[in-house]
Amino acid sequence: MKNLKARALQIHKTLLDAFGEPIWRNPLPAIDELVSTILSQNTNDINRDRAFESLRAKFPTWEAVRDAKAGDVIAAIKPAGLANQKGPRIQHVLRAITEERGSLHLDFLAGLPIEEARAWLTKFNGVGPKTAAIVLCFSLNMPAFPVDTHVYRVTGRLGLRPEKMTVEQAHPYLESVFPPETYYAAHLNIIRLGREVCNARKPQCPQCPINKLCEFKDKTK
């Protein structure tokens, strides 16, 4: 594990040299990020943002979304796809949070231990490890490492995780591999690498800034 941690840190630093210090976007309030991330499931960033903006344009508050007719919410988020699933899921989560907390403010999570905050979020149906990690990392500046499809693929090719490890298992595992202070930048730069270079079908290995640190290229010879 010690050597693995050293490799992870070297990969992180090499990606920083290649891509720079990434900034995803201005942080959203935690409840906004939670809804946005649910909308992002099985779609791209453009469609997620279109659906999120449509939802906010139609409803002035998250309380209004929570209490709206299901059909109105579904219609507003159609650009994200799977609206018949995501609409009721969003409303269910908003209602469950309100029932437990009395409001839709999630800033209290920042005062909890990370594992307690993660467990609180993932107890809601439709909120998995990735969604929880995104809210914790990007909205609340807590040490969580989100694992999306790009991060999962690239870390597997790099040999930073066991090949047959599930996505769910990869979250705590990669958090143990990368230093907490690198989570934000490492997550974003690995996603960029996955989108621009380490594609699922045709990885551009000769153009990869971490080619020399990768195990995948050896398997393609």
Long-range contacts (C-beta under 8 A, 24 or more apart in sequence): 1-176, 1-177, 4-160, 4-177, 5-177, 5-178, 5-179, 7-158, 7-159, 7-160, 7-213, 8-160, 8-177, 8-178, 8-182, 8-186, 9-178, 9-179, 9-182, 10-213, 11-158, 11-160, 11-186, 11-210, 11-213, 12-178, 12-182, 12-185, 12-186, 12-189, 14-209, 14-210, 14-213, 15-185, 15-186, 15-189, 15-190, 15-193, 15-209, 15-210, 16-185, 16-189, 17-209, 18-189, 18-209, 18-210, 19-189, 19-192, 19-193, 19-209, 21-185, 22-184, 22-185, 22-188, 22-189, 22-192, 24-138, 24-188, 27-138, 27-139, 27-141, 28-138, 28-139, 29-106, 29-107, 29-139, 30-105, 30-106, 30-107, 30-109, 30-135, 30-139, 30-140, 31-62, 31-97, 31-104, 31-105, 31-106, 32-62, 32-139, 33-134, 33-135, 33-138, 33-139, 34-93, 34-106, 34-121, 34-127, 34-131, 34-135, 35-62, 35-65, 35-90, 35-94, 37-130, 37-131, 37-134, 37-135, 38-86, 38-89, 38-90, 38-93, 38-126, 38-127, 38-131, 39-77, 39-80, 39-86, 39-90, 40-80, 41-82, 41-86, 41-131, 42-81, 42-82, 43-80, 43-81, 43-82, 47-79, 47-80, 47-81, 48-80, 50-79, 50-80, 51-76, 51-77, 51-78, 51-79, 51-80, 51-83, 52-77, 52-80, 54-78, 54-79, 62-94, 62-104, 63-94, 63-98, 63-104, 65-90, 65-91, 65-94, 66-91, 66-94, 66-95, 66-98, 66-104, 89-125, 89-126, 90-126, 92-124, 92-125, 92-126, 93-124, 93-125, 93-126, 93-127, 96-124, 97-124, 106-135, 106-139, 106-140, 107-140, 109-135, 109-136, 109-140, 109-142, 110-140, 110-141, 110-142, 114-142, 114-143, 114-144, 117-142, 118-144, 128-168, 129-167, 129-168, 129-171, 130-167, 130-171, 133-171, 137-183, 137-184, 137-187, 138-184, 143-175, 143-180, 143-183, 144-171, 144-175, 144-183, 145-171, 145-174, 145-175, 145-178, 145-183, 145-186, 145-187, 146-171, 146-187, 147-171, 147-174, 148-191, 149-194, 150-190, 150-191, 150-193, 150-194, 150-195, 150-198, 151-187, 151-190, 151-191, 151-194, 153-194, 153-198, 153-200, 154-190, 154-193, 154-194, 154-198, 155-190, 157-198, 157-203, 157-214, 157-215, 157-216, 158-210, 158-213, 158-214, 158-215, 158-216, 159-214, 159-215, 159-216
